[in-house]
Structures are given as structure tokens and as C-alpha cells.
């Protein structure tokens, strides 16, 4: 929506459309093998980036 569209919509009483909120981050614990050092946290952050955190870096 351009500025002129915004002001035209407000002049006739139509509120601007707000974009949808980003989804919450999604995290899943994954056991890749039977060993204790083969666990990883896999997740998609709210901005859409993909992350893998090995167990030795996971403090939670």
C-alpha cells in the first residue's frame, strides 16, 4: 500500500490492513543415533531461518 492509497483509504474510513504476525519458532529434539552426543535441536526460527544446535551447545 502506497502513502496515497493509505490516505485515500483513511479519508473514507477504511482502516489499513495489517500484515499477519510471524509464526512462533518451532524446535524439535532429534536423536540421530543411540549415542549421547548424537542429539540435536532442529528448528525453524520466526524469521524462517533453519538452525541445528548440537547437544553440547544446548543449554536448555
NORKA-V803201 format. One record per residue. RES is the residue in one letter. SS is DSSP state (alpha for helix, beta for strand, coil for the rest). OMEGA is omega in whole degrees, 0 to 359 (none if undefined). D_CENTER is the distance of its C-alpha to the mean C-alpha in whole Angstrom. Layout:
BEGIN
RES_SS_OMEGA_D_CENTER + RES_SS_OMEGA_D_CENTER
END
This chain:
BEGIN
X_coil_179_24 + X_coil_179_26 + X_alpha_181_28 + X_alpha_176_31 + X_alpha_180_29 + X_alpha_182_28 + X_alpha_177_31 + X_alpha_179_33 + X_alpha_179_31 + X_alpha_180_31 + X_alpha_179_35 + X_coil_174_35 + X_coil_178_33 + X_coil_180_30 + X_coil_179_27 + X_coil_179_24 + X_coil_178_21 + X_coil_179_18 + X_coil_179_15 + X_coil_179_12 + X_coil_178_9 + X_coil_179_6 + X_coil_178_5 + X_coil_177_5 + X_coil_179_5 + X_beta_180_7 + X_beta_181_10 + X_beta_174_14 + X_beta_184_17 + X_beta_173_19 + X_beta_184_23 + X_coil_178_24 + X_coil_182_28 + X_coil_180_30 + X_coil_182_30 + X_alpha_181_29 + X_alpha_179_27 + X_alpha_178_25 + X_beta_179_22 + X_beta_172_19 + X_beta_181_15 + X_beta_182_13 + X_beta_173_9 + X_beta_181_6 + X_coil_182_4 + X_coil_179_1 + X_coil_176_4 + X_coil_179_5 + X_coil_184_7 + X_beta_182_9 + X_beta_171_11 + X_beta_180_15 + X_beta_177_16 + X_beta_184_20 + X_alpha_183_22 + X_alpha_177_24 + X_alpha_183_21 + X_coil_182_19 + X_coil_185_21 + X_coil_none_19
END
